[in-house]
Amino acid sequence: MSTLTCLDSVNKYNKQKDTDKIIMGDNFGNIIYLEININELGFNSTKPDLVDPTKRVIDSSQLKGRRVKKKVHDETVVRVKYIEELSSFISCSTSSKVSLCIEELNKFLEKDEK
């Protein structure tokens, strides 16, 4: 099971106010892009936190927004950052093969559509 290691919000540059866009990295070298619509954050798409039942956790299986997951590195993603000026994200890994990746977000998302 993968564990998220880092994340950044693309939402700060988002024109759609009702949708949050998040980009994340995990311990398997994947980059995950997720869109969350504010209307999906109701009681039906969340579940109680196992540690603190007073808090709610998003159940990603209930979300209808776009999800793209791609293997970019061969080891843990240490950091991911969206750079508005480049319309790209930069990710860093502990890997000796691909330790730095710079990719345009639109191209990353287009690969999923093919």
Accessible surface in RSA format (square Angstrom, percent):
REM  Atomic radii and reference values for relative SASA: ProtOr
REM  Chains: A
REM  Algorithm: Lee & Richards
REM  Probe-radius: 1.40
REM  Slices: 20
REM RES _ NUM      All-atoms   Total-Side   Main-Chain    Non-polar    All polar
REM                ABS   REL    ABS   REL    ABS   REL    ABS   REL    ABS   REL
RES MET A   1   217.13 112.4 152.43 100.9  64.70 154.1 127.64 108.5  89.49 118.6
RES SER A   2    39.20  33.1  21.94  29.3  17.26  39.8   2.87   6.1  36.33  50.9
RES THR A   3    82.91  59.0  79.21  80.3   3.70   8.8  57.23  76.9  25.68  38.8
RES LEU A   4    94.56  52.7  72.96  52.2  21.60  54.3  73.07  51.3  21.49  57.8
RES THR A   5    56.89  40.5  22.85  23.2  34.03  81.1  30.53  41.0  26.36  39.8
RES CYS A   6    23.29  17.6  10.88  12.1  12.41  29.2  22.01  55.8   1.28   1.4
RES LEU A   7   110.67  61.6  85.47  61.1  25.20  63.3  85.47  60.0  25.20  67.8
RES ASP A   8    16.21  11.4  13.42  13.4   2.79   6.6   4.38  10.3  11.83  11.8
RES SER A   9    38.51  32.5  37.34  49.8   1.17   2.7  30.87  65.7   7.64  10.7
RES VAL A  10     9.12   6.0   9.12   8.3   0.00   0.0   9.12   7.9   0.00   0.0
RES ASN A  11    49.52  34.1  44.44  42.9   5.08  12.2   1.94   4.7  47.58  46.0
RES LYS A  12   110.42  53.9  71.21  43.7  39.22  93.4  60.03  54.0  50.40  53.7
RES TYR A  13    67.33  31.4  49.69  28.3  17.64  45.9  30.57  23.0  36.76  45.3
RES ASN A  14    16.17  11.1   2.06   2.0  14.10  34.0   6.19  14.9   9.98   9.6
RES LYS A  15   175.86  85.8 154.55  94.8  21.31  50.7 119.96 108.0  55.90  59.5
RES GLN A  16   100.57  56.2  94.25  68.9   6.33  15.1  34.04  72.5  66.53  50.5
RES LYS A  17   183.53  89.5 152.87  93.8  30.66  73.0 110.88  99.8  72.65  77.4
RES ASP A  18    66.75  46.8  62.50  62.2   4.25  10.1  26.08  61.4  40.67  40.6
RES THR A  19    15.00  10.7  14.05  14.2   0.95   2.3   6.22   8.4   8.78  13.3
RES ASP A  20    57.25  40.1  56.47  56.2   0.77   1.8   7.85  18.5  49.39  49.3
RES LYS A  21    41.81  20.4  41.81  25.7   0.00   0.0   3.62   3.3  38.19  40.7
RES ILE A  22    36.72  20.9  36.72  27.4   0.00   0.0  36.72  26.4   0.00   0.0
RES ILE A  23     0.00   0.0   0.00   0.0   0.00   0.0   0.00   0.0   0.00   0.0
RES MET A  24    16.64   8.6  16.64  11.0   0.00   0.0   7.33   6.2   9.30  12.3
RES GLY A  25     0.00   0.0   0.00   N/A   0.00   0.0   0.00   0.0   0.00   0.0
RES ASP A  26     0.00   0.0   0.00   0.0   0.00   0.0   0.00   0.0   0.00   0.0
RES ASN A  27    50.00  34.5  39.60  38.3  10.40  25.0  11.25  27.1  38.75  37.5
RES PHE A  28    97.67  48.9  94.53  58.6   3.13   8.1  97.62  59.2   0.04   0.1
RES GLY A  29     0.00   0.0   0.00   N/A   0.00   0.0   0.00   0.0   0.00   0.0
RES ASN A  30    15.88  11.0  15.88  15.3   0.00   0.0   0.00   0.0  15.88  15.4
RES ILE A  31     0.00   0.0   0.00   0.0   0.00   0.0   0.00   0.0   0.00   0.0
RES ILE A  32    23.81  13.5  23.81  17.7   0.00   0.0  23.81  17.1   0.00   0.0
RES TYR A  33     2.03   0.9   2.03   1.2   0.00   0.0   0.00   0.0   2.03   2.5
RES LEU A  34    18.05  10.1  18.05  12.9   0.00   0.0  18.05  12.7   0.00   0.0
RES GLU A  35    35.44  20.3  35.41  26.8   0.03   0.1   1.29   2.5  34.15  27.9
RES ILE A  36    10.95   6.2   9.84   7.3   1.11   2.7   9.84   7.1   1.11   3.0
RES ASN A  37    43.51  30.0  42.46  41.0   1.05   2.5  12.12  29.2  31.39  30.3
RES ILE A  38   110.20  62.7  99.59  74.2  10.61  25.6 101.24  72.9   8.96  24.3
RES ASN A  39   124.45  85.8  92.77  89.6  31.68  76.3  34.81  83.8  89.64  86.6
RES GLU A  40    29.02  16.7  20.45  15.5   8.57  20.4  22.99  44.5   6.03   4.9
RES LEU A  41    69.76  38.9  47.99  34.3  21.77  54.7  49.23  34.6  20.53  55.3
RES GLY A  42    38.97  48.1   0.00   N/A  38.97  48.1  37.11 101.8   1.85   4.1
RES PHE A  43   153.48  76.8 138.62  85.9  14.86  38.7 141.43  85.7  12.05  34.5
RES ASN A  44   139.96  96.5 119.44 115.4  20.52  49.4  37.72  90.8 102.25  98.8
RES SER A  45     7.92   6.7   7.55  10.1   0.37   0.8   7.55  16.1   0.37   0.5
RES THR A  46    22.62  16.1  12.80  13.0   9.82  23.4  10.94  14.7  11.68  17.7
RES LYS A  47   104.98  51.2 104.34  64.0   0.64   1.5  57.51  51.8  47.47  50.6
RES PRO A  48    72.83  53.1  65.88  60.1   6.95  25.3  65.88  54.4   6.95  43.2
RES ASP A  49    36.22  25.4  33.41  33.3   2.81   6.6   2.39   5.6  33.82  33.7
RES LEU A  50   177.18  98.7 147.15 105.3  30.03  75.5 150.63 105.8  26.55  71.4
RES VAL A  51   138.07  90.9 110.18  99.7  27.88  67.2 115.56 100.4  22.51  61.1
RES ASP A  52    44.35  31.1  43.56  43.4   0.79   1.9  15.89  37.4  28.46  28.4
RES PRO A  53    95.62  69.7  80.95  73.8  14.67  53.3  81.27  67.1  14.35  89.2
RES THR A  54   122.14  86.9  86.76  88.0  35.38  84.3  84.43 113.4  37.70  57.0
RES LYS A  55   127.91  62.4 123.25  75.6   4.66  11.1  72.63  65.4  55.28  58.9
RES ARG A  56    93.73  39.4  64.14  32.7  29.60  70.5  48.21  65.9  45.53  27.6
RES VAL A  57    63.30  41.7  59.79  54.1   3.51   8.5  63.30  55.0   0.00   0.0
RES ILE A  58    71.81  40.9  56.76  42.3  15.05  36.3  56.76  40.9  15.05  40.8
RES ASP A  59    31.37  22.0  30.41  30.3   0.95   2.3   1.95   4.6  29.42  29.3
RES SER A  60    56.52  47.8  53.94  72.0   2.58   5.9  21.54  45.9  34.98  49.0
RES SER A  61    81.61  69.0  53.77  71.8  27.84  64.1  49.29 105.0  32.32  45.3
RES GLN A  62    87.48  48.9  78.40  57.3   9.09  21.6   8.29  17.7  79.19  60.1
RES LEU A  63     5.82   3.2   0.27   0.2   5.55  14.0   0.27   0.2   5.55  14.9
RES LYS A  64   178.77  87.2 144.25  88.5  34.52  82.2 112.83 101.6  65.94  70.2
RES GLY A  65    22.53  27.8   0.00   N/A  22.53  27.8  15.64  42.9   6.90  15.4
RES ARG A  66    74.71  31.4  61.61  31.4  13.11  31.2  39.86  54.5  34.86  21.1
RES ARG A  67   112.62  47.3  89.51  45.6  23.11  55.0  37.30  51.0  75.32  45.6
RES VAL A  68     1.98   1.3   0.42   0.4   1.56   3.8   1.96   1.7   0.02   0.1
RES LYS A  69   123.05  60.0  94.20  57.8  28.85  68.7  52.71  47.4  70.34  74.9
RES LYS A  70    45.03  22.0  39.72  24.4   5.31  12.6  45.03  40.5   0.00   0.0
RES LYS A  71   126.96  61.9  95.54  58.6  31.41  74.8  79.74  71.8  47.22  50.3
RES VAL A  72    30.71  20.2  10.78   9.8  19.94  48.0  16.21  14.1  14.51  39.3
RES HIS A  73     2.99   1.6   0.00   0.0   2.99   7.7   2.87   3.0   0.12   0.1
RES ASP A  74    65.28  45.7  44.36  44.2  20.92  49.5  33.52  78.9  31.76  31.7
RES GLU A  75    80.38  46.1  75.46  57.1   4.92  11.7  27.60  53.4  52.78  43.1
RES THR A  76    43.21  30.7  42.40  43.0   0.81   1.9  20.48  27.5  22.73  34.4
RES VAL A  77     0.00   0.0   0.00   0.0   0.00   0.0   0.00   0.0   0.00   0.0
RES VAL A  78    81.68  53.7  66.19  59.9  15.49  37.3  69.17  60.1  12.51  33.9
RES ARG A  79   142.03  59.6 141.84  72.3   0.18   0.4  42.11  57.5  99.92  60.6
RES VAL A  80     4.23   2.8   0.00   0.0   4.23  10.2   0.00   0.0   4.23  11.5
RES LYS A  81    76.68  37.4  76.68  47.1   0.00   0.0  43.43  39.1  33.25  35.4
RES TYR A  82    19.46   9.1  18.07  10.3   1.39   3.6   0.00   0.0  19.46  24.0
RES ILE A  83    45.28  25.8  43.72  32.6   1.56   3.8  45.28  32.6   0.00   0.0
RES GLU A  84    79.91  45.9  72.61  54.9   7.30  17.4  20.02  38.7  59.89  48.9
RES GLU A  85   149.65  85.9 111.87  84.6  37.78  90.0  69.98 135.4  79.68  65.1
RES LEU A  86    96.14  53.5  81.88  58.6  14.27  35.9  87.03  61.1   9.11  24.5
RES SER A  87    53.55  45.2  52.91  70.6   0.63   1.5  20.04  42.7  33.50  46.9
RES SER A  88     4.79   4.0   4.79   6.4   0.00   0.0   0.00   0.0   4.79   6.7
RES PHE A  89     0.00   0.0   0.00   0.0   0.00   0.0   0.00   0.0   0.00   0.0
RES ILE A  90    42.30  24.1  40.97  30.5   1.32   3.2  40.97  29.5   1.32   3.6
RES SER A  91     0.02   0.0   0.00   0.0   0.02   0.0   0.02   0.0   0.00   0.0
RES CYS A  92    46.98  35.5  46.98  52.4   0.00   0.0  15.21  38.5  31.77  34.3
RES SER A  93    11.97  10.1   0.00   0.0  11.97  27.6   0.00   0.0  11.97  16.8
RES THR A  94    85.54  60.8  55.65  56.4  29.89  71.2  59.88  80.4  25.65  38.8
RES SER A  95     4.32   3.6   0.36   0.5   3.95   9.1   0.00   0.0   4.32   6.0
RES SER A  96   115.70  97.8  75.04 100.1  40.65  93.7  55.85 118.9  59.84  83.8
RES LYS A  97   171.01  83.4 135.39  83.1  35.61  84.8  87.62  78.9  83.38  88.8
RES VAL A  98    65.32  43.0  61.59  55.8   3.72   9.0  65.32  56.8   0.00   0.0
RES SER A  99    57.53  48.6  51.37  68.6   6.16  14.2  19.14  40.8  38.39  53.8
RES LEU A 100   101.08  56.3  79.27  56.7  21.82  54.8  79.27  55.7  21.82  58.7
RES CYS A 101    20.49  15.5  15.76  17.6   4.73  11.1   5.52  14.0  14.97  16.1
RES ILE A 102   103.25  58.8  72.69  54.2  30.55  73.6  72.69  52.3  30.55  82.9
RES GLU A 103    28.25  16.2  24.25  18.3   4.01   9.5  16.69  32.3  11.57   9.4
RES GLU A 104    75.95  43.6  72.41  54.8   3.54   8.4  16.07  31.1  59.88  48.9
RES LEU A 105    13.46   7.5  13.46   9.6   0.00   0.0  13.46   9.5   0.00   0.0
RES ASN A 106    97.13  67.0  95.09  91.9   2.04   4.9  17.40  41.9  79.72  77.1
RES LYS A 107   112.67  55.0 111.78  68.6   0.88   2.1  63.19  56.9  49.47  52.7
RES PHE A 108     1.28   0.6   1.28   0.8   0.00   0.0   1.28   0.8   0.00   0.0
RES LEU A 109    16.82   9.4  16.82  12.0   0.00   0.0  16.82  11.8   0.00   0.0
RES GLU A 110    88.36  50.7  87.48  66.2   0.88   2.1  26.59  51.4  61.76  50.4
RES LYS A 111   114.76  56.0  99.45  61.0  15.31  36.4  63.02  56.7  51.73  55.1
RES ASP A 112    71.00  49.7  49.49  49.3  21.52  50.9   3.69   8.7  67.32  67.1
RES GLU A 113   123.28  70.8  85.57  64.7  37.70  89.8  40.70  78.7  82.57  67.4
RES LYS A 114   204.87  99.9 138.93  85.2  65.94 157.0 120.15 108.1  84.71  90.2
END  Absolute sums over single chains surface
CHAIN  1 A     7465.7       6116.6       1349.1       4190.8       3274.8
END  Absolute sums over all chains
TOTAL          7465.7       6116.6       1349.1       4190.8       3274.8
